[in-house]
Amino acid sequence: MLRTLNRWRTGYLKIRVSGFFSERFLNICSTNQIEIWELEPKKDGFFCYIRLPAFKKIRPLARKARVRVRILDRSGFPFFLQRNRKRAGLFLGFFSFFLLLYVLSLFIWNVSFEGNSHYTRETLLGYLESEGIRYGMRKSGISCEQLEENLRSRFPEITWVSARVSGTRLLIKIKENQVLFSIPEKDESPCDLVAGKTGTIVRIVVRQGKSQIAIGDTVEQGQVLVASKLSVMNDSGEVVRNAYVHADADVYAATEYTYEEKLPKVQRVSVKTGKKRFGGGIRIGSYQWVFLLPVWGDNPWNYVSETTQLCLLEDFYLPVYFEKIQGEEFISYERPYTAKEAEEAAKRIEAHYLENLLQKGVQIIENNVKIQENGSFYIIEGQVAAEEMIAIKQPVADMEQPAETYPKENEETTEIR
């Protein structure tokens, strides 16, 4: 590629070499390091290409080898200038184009991020916008060192950042911390554990507090499961004082969920007709032009577009965007569900409901679904037997005395008598 451009820049000729000693002439050119390419032997001589500066050196060589050299074609930049020397507008447009490229190269037209997973591209672009860094700003107005420091200060999860300007592109590489930046402070305030849902207790593990239930008990929502109030007694069995702790326990209960969804017997179906439309668009800065043939008929169309930014070299982006548009015609009509389609719709509703339960940490034990017809609807009813943790924290509202905690291990205790 570079060799071809260099040949075009200096100019080159297509020549014919004829004579009895043509081979000797080629050997002499090779000895004198004169480049000849695309050599083609024919009946009336050898045809080849040679650079314009080298052609001026072969005249004595041609006389020495007793051959005739004839120019058949001229190509390259010097001949282009000679043929168009009277076209001032062409040269003005030519140099204006390169002047425009130079001016555009002074600005930022593309911002790229690498390595970000915790922070989205939109979040980072919004922060750059607040810092005055945006598309179309001058490259000289960006301090990469200051930008790196600001990003580390603003986003604590970013442990390393590198920013550099290459061409018309601002490239920011990021490494994020994959562990917790800080350990949350543990809550030790007095609280009870109450039932967040009605169910039957199947397992209980108490770490702190006093259990108010047993396995097999049926509890109602809001009922106290583990109390924070502990009574401290003396040797005589009398209550000396009450201590309040931060109740902590795992309480599992068998629970039930029911859901009901209505599904219309008639569904709207969209079918492609097979007709397609193709178009394109171009956007330069804030100006946009779309080229698309008009639509004939009343049927709707779906369009998909793909946008590409103009990039001359690896990092030389320009504020020019090309859009490729493809449209497909479709028709919509209503038709009733078949029995199989209604069953599949019920399964989708069931799967969506169960997925929501699993995301909440609910363990599914049994699931039953049935479909009933009711007028113009299908009634989809589901019943789910599950097992889950039902204990939720509830702060202690009224304490008989200030909260006290048990002494930690290896601490001295004072006996009250």
C-alpha positions as CSV (number, residue, x, y, z in Angstrom):
1,M,0.0,0.0,0.0
2,L,2.7,2.5,0.9
3,R,4.8,1.5,-2.1
4,T,1.8,2.2,-4.4
5,L,1.2,5.6,-2.8
6,N,4.8,6.5,-3.1
7,R,4.8,5.5,-6.8
8,W,1.7,7.6,-7.4
9,R,3.3,10.6,-5.5
10,T,6.5,10.6,-7.7
11,G,4.7,9.6,-10.9
12,Y,5.3,6.5,-13.1
13,L,5.3,5.6,-16.8
14,K,4.3,2.6,-18.8
15,I,7.0,1.9,-21.4
16,R,7.8,-0.5,-24.2
17,V,11.4,-1.6,-24.7
18,S,12.2,-3.0,-28.2
19,G,15.4,-4.1,-29.8
20,F,17.7,-7.1,-30.2
21,F,19.4,-6.6,-26.8
22,S,16.3,-6.0,-24.6
23,E,17.3,-8.6,-22.1
24,R,20.7,-6.8,-21.7
25,F,18.9,-3.6,-21.0
26,L,16.9,-5.2,-18.2
27,N,20.0,-6.6,-16.7
28,I,21.7,-3.2,-16.8
29,C,18.7,-1.6,-15.0
30,S,18.8,-4.3,-12.3
31,T,22.5,-3.6,-11.8
32,N,21.9,0.1,-11.4
33,Q,19.0,-0.6,-9.0
34,I,16.3,0.9,-11.2
35,E,12.9,-0.5,-10.2
36,I,10.9,-2.0,-13.0
37,W,7.6,-3.9,-12.3
38,E,4.8,-5.8,-14.1
39,L,7.2,-6.8,-16.8
40,E,5.3,-8.4,-19.7
41,P,7.1,-9.8,-22.8
42,K,5.3,-9.6,-26.2
43,K,6.2,-9.9,-29.9
44,D,7.0,-6.3,-30.3
45,G,9.0,-5.9,-27.1
46,F,8.9,-5.8,-23.4
47,F,6.1,-3.8,-21.6
48,C,6.7,-2.6,-18.0
49,Y,6.3,0.3,-15.5
50,I,9.0,2.6,-14.3
51,R,9.1,5.6,-12.0
52,L,9.4,9.1,-13.5
53,P,12.7,10.0,-11.7
54,A,14.2,6.6,-12.8
55,F,13.1,7.1,-16.4
56,K,15.4,10.2,-16.7
57,K,18.4,7.9,-15.9
58,I,17.8,5.2,-18.4
59,R,18.6,7.1,-21.6
60,P,22.3,6.4,-21.5
61,L,21.5,2.8,-20.5
62,A,19.2,2.4,-23.5
63,R,21.9,3.8,-25.9
64,K,24.4,1.4,-24.4
65,A,22.1,-1.6,-24.9
66,R,21.0,-0.4,-28.3
67,V,17.3,-0.5,-27.6
68,R,14.4,1.8,-28.2
69,V,12.2,3.0,-25.3
70,R,8.7,4.4,-26.0
71,I,6.3,5.9,-23.5
72,L,2.8,4.4,-23.7
73,D,1.1,6.0,-20.6
74,R,1.7,8.5,-17.9
75,S,0.2,8.2,-14.3
76,G,0.7,9.7,-10.9
77,F,0.4,13.0,-9.1
78,P,2.8,15.1,-11.2
79,F,0.8,14.3,-14.4
80,F,-2.5,14.8,-12.6
81,L,-1.3,18.4,-11.7
82,Q,-0.2,19.0,-15.3
83,R,-3.5,17.8,-16.8
84,N,-5.6,19.9,-14.4
85,R,-3.3,23.0,-14.0
86,K,-6.1,25.3,-15.4
87,R,-8.8,24.0,-13.1
88,A,-8.4,26.3,-10.1
89,G,-11.7,25.2,-8.5
90,L,-10.5,21.6,-8.4
91,F,-7.3,22.5,-6.6
92,L,-9.2,24.8,-4.3
93,G,-11.6,22.0,-3.3
94,F,-8.7,19.6,-2.9
95,F,-6.8,21.8,-0.5
96,S,-10.0,22.9,1.3
97,F,-10.7,19.2,2.0
98,F,-7.3,18.6,3.6
99,L,-7.7,21.9,5.5
100,L,-11.1,20.8,6.8
101,L,-9.5,17.5,7.9
102,Y,-6.8,19.4,9.8
103,V,-9.3,21.6,11.6
104,L,-11.5,18.6,12.5
105,S,-8.4,16.8,13.9
106,L,-8.1,19.5,16.6
107,F,-11.3,18.3,18.3
108,I,-12.7,15.2,20.1
109,W,-15.3,13.3,18.1
110,N,-15.3,9.9,19.9
111,V,-15.1,8.9,23.6
112,S,-14.4,5.2,24.4
113,F,-14.3,3.3,27.7
114,E,-12.6,0.0,28.4
115,G,-12.8,-2.2,31.5
116,N,-16.0,-0.6,33.0
117,S,-18.5,-3.1,34.4
118,H,-19.9,-1.6,37.6
119,Y,-20.4,1.9,36.0
120,T,-22.3,2.1,32.8
121,R,-21.1,4.1,29.8
122,E,-24.0,6.5,30.2
123,T,-23.0,7.2,33.9
124,L,-19.4,7.9,32.9
125,L,-20.4,10.1,30.0
126,G,-22.7,12.1,32.3
127,Y,-19.8,12.7,34.6
128,L,-17.6,13.8,31.8
129,E,-20.3,16.2,30.6
130,S,-20.5,17.7,34.1
131,E,-16.7,18.2,34.0
132,G,-17.0,20.1,30.6
133,I,-15.7,17.2,28.5
134,R,-18.0,16.5,25.6
135,Y,-18.0,15.7,21.9
136,G,-16.7,18.5,19.7
137,M,-14.4,20.1,22.4
138,R,-10.8,21.0,21.6
139,K,-8.2,18.4,22.4
140,S,-6.0,21.0,24.0
141,G,-8.7,21.6,26.6
142,I,-8.3,18.1,28.1
143,S,-5.9,17.4,30.9
144,C,-5.6,13.6,31.0
145,E,-3.7,13.6,34.3
146,Q,-6.4,15.8,35.9
147,L,-9.2,13.7,34.4
148,E,-7.6,10.5,35.8
149,E,-7.4,12.0,39.3
150,N,-11.0,13.3,39.1
151,L,-12.4,9.9,38.1
152,R,-10.6,8.1,40.9
153,S,-12.0,10.7,43.4
154,R,-15.5,10.6,42.1
155,F,-15.9,6.8,41.8
156,P,-14.4,5.0,44.8
157,E,-14.7,1.6,43.1
158,I,-12.3,2.6,40.3
159,T,-8.8,1.6,41.5
160,W,-6.9,2.5,38.3
161,V,-7.6,4.7,35.3
162,S,-5.7,5.7,32.2
163,A,-6.9,8.5,29.9
164,R,-5.2,9.4,26.6
165,V,-6.1,11.3,23.4
166,S,-5.3,9.4,20.2
167,G,-6.3,11.1,16.9
168,T,-9.8,12.5,17.5
169,R,-10.6,9.9,20.1
170,L,-10.5,10.1,23.9
171,L,-9.8,6.6,25.2
172,I,-10.3,5.9,29.0
173,K,-9.2,2.5,30.4
174,I,-10.6,1.6,33.8
175,K,-10.0,-1.1,36.4
176,E,-12.6,-1.5,39.1
177,N,-12.3,-3.0,42.6
178,Q,-14.1,-6.4,42.7
179,V,-14.3,-6.6,46.5
180,L,-16.3,-4.5,49.0
181,F,-14.8,-1.1,49.4
182,S,-15.9,-0.8,53.0
183,I,-17.5,-3.2,55.6
184,P,-20.9,-2.0,56.6
185,E,-21.3,-1.3,60.4
186,K,-23.2,-4.0,62.2
187,D,-26.5,-3.0,63.7
188,E,-26.7,-3.9,67.4
189,S,-29.8,-1.9,68.4
190,P,-32.4,-3.9,70.4
191,C,-35.1,-5.5,68.1
192,D,-37.5,-8.4,68.0
193,L,-38.0,-10.8,65.1
194,V,-41.6,-11.0,63.9
195,A,-43.3,-13.1,61.2
196,G,-43.4,-11.3,57.8
197,K,-45.8,-13.9,56.5
198,T,-48.3,-16.5,57.7
199,G,-46.9,-20.1,57.7
200,T,-46.0,-23.2,59.7
201,I,-42.6,-23.3,61.3
202,V,-40.4,-26.1,60.0
203,R,-36.9,-25.0,61.1
204,I,-35.5,-22.5,63.6
205,V,-31.9,-21.6,64.6
206,V,-31.7,-18.9,67.3
207,R,-28.3,-17.2,67.8
208,Q,-29.5,-14.3,70.0
209,G,-32.8,-13.7,71.8
210,K,-35.5,-15.9,73.2
211,S,-37.6,-18.1,71.0
212,Q,-41.4,-17.7,71.3
213,I,-42.3,-20.6,69.0
214,A,-41.6,-24.2,68.3
215,I,-41.4,-26.4,65.2
216,G,-44.9,-27.2,63.9
217,D,-46.5,-24.0,65.2
218,T,-48.6,-22.0,62.8
219,V,-47.8,-18.3,63.1
220,E,-49.6,-15.2,61.7
221,Q,-48.1,-12.2,60.1
222,G,-46.7,-9.8,62.7
223,Q,-46.5,-12.4,65.5
224,V,-43.3,-12.3,67.6
225,L,-41.0,-15.2,66.8
226,V,-37.9,-14.3,68.7
227,A,-38.0,-11.8,71.6
228,S,-35.2,-9.4,72.4
229,K,-36.2,-9.2,76.1
230,L,-34.2,-11.4,78.4
231,S,-34.8,-11.7,82.1
232,V,-31.7,-11.8,84.4
233,M,-32.5,-13.8,87.7
234,N,-30.6,-14.2,90.9
235,D,-29.9,-17.4,92.8
236,S,-33.4,-17.3,94.2
237,G,-35.1,-17.3,90.8
238,E,-36.2,-13.7,91.1
239,V,-36.0,-11.3,88.2
240,V,-33.4,-8.7,89.0
241,R,-33.5,-6.8,85.7
242,N,-34.4,-7.1,82.0
243,A,-31.8,-7.0,79.2
244,Y,-32.7,-6.2,75.6
245,V,-30.6,-7.7,72.8
246,H,-30.5,-7.6,69.0
247,A,-32.5,-10.7,68.2
248,D,-30.8,-12.9,65.5
249,A,-32.2,-16.2,64.2
250,D,-33.1,-18.1,61.0
251,V,-36.7,-19.0,61.0
252,Y,-38.0,-21.1,58.1
253,A,-41.7,-21.7,57.6
254,A,-43.9,-23.6,55.1
255,T,-45.9,-20.9,53.2
256,E,-48.4,-20.8,50.4
257,Y,-48.8,-18.5,47.4
258,T,-51.7,-18.2,45.1
259,Y,-51.9,-16.2,41.9
260,E,-54.6,-15.6,39.3
261,E,-54.2,-14.2,35.8
262,K,-56.7,-13.4,33.1
263,L,-55.8,-14.2,29.5
264,P,-58.1,-13.0,26.7
265,K,-59.3,-15.8,24.4
266,V,-58.5,-13.7,21.4
267,Q,-54.9,-12.7,20.6
268,R,-53.4,-10.2,18.1
269,V,-51.0,-11.7,15.7
270,S,-48.5,-9.9,13.5
271,V,-47.3,-11.7,10.3
272,K,-44.7,-10.5,7.8
273,T,-45.8,-10.0,4.2
274,G,-42.4,-10.5,2.8
275,K,-42.1,-6.9,1.4
276,K,-38.9,-5.1,2.4
277,R,-37.7,-1.5,2.1
278,F,-34.1,-0.3,2.2
279,G,-32.8,3.1,2.8
280,G,-30.0,5.1,4.4
281,G,-29.2,8.3,6.2
282,I,-26.4,10.6,7.0
283,R,-25.9,12.8,10.1
284,I,-23.3,15.5,10.2
285,G,-23.1,17.2,13.6
286,S,-26.7,18.2,14.5
287,Y,-28.0,17.9,10.9
288,Q,-29.5,14.7,9.6
289,W,-30.9,13.5,6.2
290,V,-32.8,10.3,5.7
291,F,-33.3,8.7,2.3
292,L,-36.2,6.2,2.2
293,L,-38.7,5.5,-0.5
294,P,-42.4,6.4,0.3
295,V,-44.8,3.8,1.6
296,W,-47.7,2.6,-0.5
297,G,-50.6,1.1,1.4
298,D,-51.9,1.1,4.9
299,N,-50.0,-1.8,6.4
300,P,-47.5,-0.9,9.2
301,W,-43.8,-1.4,8.8
302,N,-41.0,-2.4,11.3
303,Y,-37.7,-0.6,10.8
304,V,-34.2,-1.6,12.0
305,S,-31.4,0.9,11.7
306,E,-27.6,0.5,12.1
307,T,-25.4,3.5,12.6
308,T,-21.7,3.7,11.9
309,Q,-19.3,6.6,12.6
310,L,-16.9,7.6,9.9
311,C,-13.3,6.7,10.8
312,L,-10.6,7.4,8.3
313,L,-7.8,5.8,10.3
314,E,-7.7,3.7,13.5
315,D,-8.4,6.6,15.8
316,F,-9.3,9.4,13.4
317,Y,-13.0,9.7,13.9
318,L,-15.1,12.4,12.3
319,P,-18.6,13.8,13.3
320,V,-20.2,12.0,10.3
321,Y,-22.5,9.1,10.9
322,F,-23.9,6.8,8.3
323,E,-27.2,5.0,8.9
324,K,-28.4,1.8,7.2
325,I,-32.2,1.3,7.4
326,Q,-34.2,-1.9,6.7
327,G,-37.9,-2.1,6.9
328,E,-40.3,-5.1,6.8
329,E,-44.1,-4.8,6.2
330,F,-46.4,-6.8,8.4
331,I,-50.1,-7.2,8.9
332,S,-52.0,-7.6,12.2
333,Y,-55.2,-9.5,12.9
334,E,-57.0,-11.1,15.8
335,R,-57.6,-14.8,16.2
336,P,-58.5,-17.1,19.1
337,Y,-55.9,-19.0,21.1
338,T,-55.6,-22.7,20.4
339,A,-55.6,-25.1,23.3
340,K,-51.8,-25.6,23.0
341,E,-51.2,-21.9,22.8
342,A,-53.3,-21.2,25.9
343,E,-51.3,-23.9,27.7
344,E,-48.0,-22.4,26.6
345,A,-49.2,-18.9,27.7
346,A,-50.1,-20.4,31.2
347,K,-46.6,-21.9,31.4
348,R,-45.0,-18.6,30.6
349,I,-47.1,-16.8,33.3
350,E,-46.2,-19.6,35.8
351,A,-42.5,-19.4,35.0
352,H,-42.4,-15.6,35.4
353,Y,-44.2,-15.9,38.8
354,L,-41.9,-18.6,40.0
355,E,-38.8,-16.7,38.9
356,N,-39.8,-13.7,41.0
357,L,-40.2,-16.0,44.0
358,L,-36.8,-17.6,43.5
359,Q,-35.2,-14.2,43.2
360,K,-36.6,-13.4,46.7
361,G,-35.0,-16.5,48.1
362,V,-38.1,-18.6,48.3
363,Q,-37.6,-22.4,47.9
364,I,-40.4,-24.0,45.7
365,I,-41.7,-27.3,47.2
366,E,-44.8,-27.9,45.0
367,N,-46.6,-26.0,42.2
368,N,-50.1,-26.6,40.8
369,V,-51.6,-24.7,37.8
370,K,-55.0,-25.0,36.2
371,I,-56.7,-23.2,33.4
372,Q,-60.5,-22.4,33.4
373,E,-62.7,-20.7,30.8
374,N,-64.8,-17.8,31.9
375,G,-66.6,-16.0,29.1
376,S,-64.1,-14.3,26.9
377,F,-61.2,-15.0,29.2
378,Y,-59.0,-17.9,30.3
379,I,-58.5,-17.9,34.1
380,I,-55.1,-19.1,35.0
381,E,-54.9,-20.1,38.7
382,G,-51.8,-21.2,40.5
383,Q,-51.0,-22.5,43.9
384,V,-47.4,-22.7,45.2
385,A,-46.2,-24.5,48.3
386,A,-42.9,-23.1,49.4
387,E,-40.4,-22.9,52.2
388,E,-38.7,-19.6,53.1
389,M,-37.3,-17.4,55.9
390,I,-40.1,-15.3,57.3
391,A,-38.4,-13.5,60.2
392,I,-38.1,-9.7,59.9
393,K,-36.7,-7.2,62.3
394,Q,-38.9,-5.0,64.4
395,P,-37.4,-2.3,66.7
396,V,-38.4,-2.5,70.4
397,A,-40.7,0.4,71.1
398,D,-41.1,0.3,74.9
399,M,-38.3,-1.0,77.1
400,E,-38.8,-1.3,80.8
401,Q,-35.2,-0.1,81.4
402,P,-32.2,1.0,79.2
403,A,-31.0,-1.6,76.9
404,E,-28.2,-3.8,78.2
405,T,-26.2,-6.5,76.4
406,Y,-24.5,-9.6,77.7
407,P,-20.8,-9.3,78.6
408,K,-18.5,-10.6,75.9
409,E,-16.4,-13.7,76.5
410,N,-13.4,-13.2,78.9
411,E,-15.0,-10.1,80.4
412,E,-15.6,-9.9,84.2
413,T,-19.2,-10.0,85.3
414,T,-20.8,-8.6,88.5
415,E,-23.4,-10.7,90.3
416,I,-26.3,-8.8,91.6
417,R,-27.7,-9.9,95.0
